[in-house]
Amino acid sequence: MSGASMKQIKTRIRSVESTRQITKAMELVATSKLRKAKQRAEATRPYHEVLAKAISSLQAGAADAPTVYAAQREVKRTCYVVIAGDRGLAGGYNANLFRMVKSMTQGQDYCVLPVGKKSMEQFQRIGAEIVSAYFGVTGTVGVSDCAQMAKLLCDGFAEGKYDRVVVAYTRFQSMLSQVPVTEELLPLRLTEVKTNAGALVEGSAEALIAKIVPQYVSGILFAALCEASASEHGARRTAMNSANKNASEIIDTLVLHYNRARQAVITQEITEIVSGAEAL
Amino acid sequence: MSSFRLQIVTPDGSVFDGEAEALRLRTTEGYVSIRAHHADYIAALEIGTVSVTRSGETKNAACGGGFLSVSKGEVQLVATTFEYAENIDVARAENAKKRAEERLAAAQEAKDIEIATAKLSRALNRLSVAGK
């Protein structure tokens, strides 16, 4: 009996070892991808800041030109842009985001612009209305896709298809902590009126706003996308790291069992030999 | 010549942050040149050439749209894409041009035509700035 169980344990050790090999490789890949994603997220930061500054000076410059993008309408319908990953095995990365969106959308009339395969699958499954299925894969979404997305969202907002646009993504706080957050894109919040209220505007203010607002939205979307991809790799790294640890732990206990079983077999054999010798 | 602070940013990072003497670019209404002590100003940009003059030396770049804001003598150019002539990948632009032309020929809907036209003009702009 012991011989059979020894073999079983050996097989299990081997199988856990190969699993650990995979999780280790995934952790390494996630670490290197995370480094790249973080660099990209940091590179976009000045763009984001200048954009935010410029839009506020634009708001001031064109204060007397009421814009459709800044109109606070009664919110009947909200469009959520949900940026999730393409793949699982990243701990609670996707699930946490979906849980937050679910609690926000409860009892609301809403539609979704999913970004990422998991996001796409999730909202198809629960039967939410999907604005566009074009951005189904996060890995390939670039600046020009963000511009298209922004145009789509701005047009939809201007046409009154929805009265609020919210982007939901996971913010990268640190290697260990990624938090799902939402940010309101439209309507624009006209907050402070800066001192340069008399800025010259090339062409008409409306035409200018019609051009700049989609760019602003696209900038925010791109920044969110960069953050989300850094978060995804961070979450995967953490998940794979703990999977590694678990695998090592399991292997340790299995090795212990194996040694015990081996010892039992030896002891039994010796007893048999000794009792055999005694019988002679 | 007196200079002003110029910041050029794109989604891929900051391209220029420093003093410049002149900036020439294409707005929706036509080409304008910005010098030091310009009045506060806002403009949307078209796909076109941007020339930055610094220490008497002018460099050309391909800009894929964006907008310009001058505030208290500081100039900020927010570009969707911005590449100096020497950094332009000519082979890629040629390819993009070819693909855009094919798409334009095959396009039926107004939306497709619009997208293909924009792609084509971006590629053509890159090629013309690169001087090929």
Contacts between the chains, C-beta under 8 A, distances in Angstrom:
chain1	res1	chain2	res2	distance
A	40	B	12	8.0
A	43	B	12	5.9
A	43	B	13	3.7
A	43	B	14	7.9
A	44	B	11	5.3
A	44	B	12	7.3
A	44	B	13	7.1
A	46	B	7	7.9
A	46	B	9	5.0
A	46	B	13	6.9
A	46	B	14	4.4
A	46	B	17	7.9
A	47	B	9	4.3
A	47	B	10	6.1
A	47	B	11	5.2
A	47	B	13	7.3
A	47	B	14	7.5
A	47	B	78	6.9
A	50	B	7	6.2
A	50	B	9	4.8
A	50	B	76	5.2
A	50	B	78	5.7
A	51	B	9	7.7
A	51	B	78	5.5
A	53	B	69	8.0
A	53	B	76	7.3
A	54	B	42	7.8
A	54	B	67	6.8
A	54	B	69	4.4
A	54	B	76	5.9
A	54	B	78	5.9
A	57	B	40	7.9
A	57	B	42	7.0
A	57	B	69	5.7
A	57	B	71	5.3
A	58	B	42	5.6
A	58	B	69	7.0
A	61	B	40	7.4
A	61	B	42	5.2
A	62	B	42	7.7
A	143	B	11	5.0
A	143	B	12	7.8
A	143	B	80	6.6
A	143	B	81	7.3
A	146	B	11	7.9
A	147	B	80	6.7
A	148	B	115	7.8
A	194	B	71	7.9
A	196	B	40	4.3
A	196	B	71	5.3
A	196	B	72	7.0
A	198	B	40	6.8
A	199	B	39	7.7
A	199	B	40	3.8
A	199	B	41	6.0
A	199	B	42	5.4
A	199	B	69	8.0
A	199	B	70	7.7
A	199	B	71	7.3
A	200	B	39	5.7
A	200	B	40	6.5
A	200	B	41	4.6
A	200	B	42	7.3
A	201	B	41	7.7
A	201	B	42	5.3
A	201	B	43	7.4
A	202	B	27	4.9
A	202	B	28	6.7
A	202	B	29	5.2
A	202	B	32	7.3
A	202	B	41	7.2
A	202	B	42	6.9
A	202	B	43	3.5
A	202	B	44	7.2
A	203	B	27	7.5
A	203	B	28	5.3
A	203	B	29	4.9
A	203	B	43	7.4
A	203	B	44	7.4
A	207	B	28	6.8
A	207	B	44	7.5
A	208	B	28	7.7
A	208	B	42	6.5
A	208	B	43	7.2
A	208	B	44	5.3
A	208	B	67	7.8
A	211	B	28	6.9
A	211	B	44	4.0
A	211	B	67	7.2
A	212	B	44	5.8
A	212	B	67	5.1
A	215	B	65	7.7
A	215	B	66	6.6
A	215	B	67	6.6
A	215	B	78	7.3
A	215	B	80	6.8
A	218	B	80	7.8
A	219	B	11	6.7
A	219	B	78	7.8
A	222	B	11	5.1
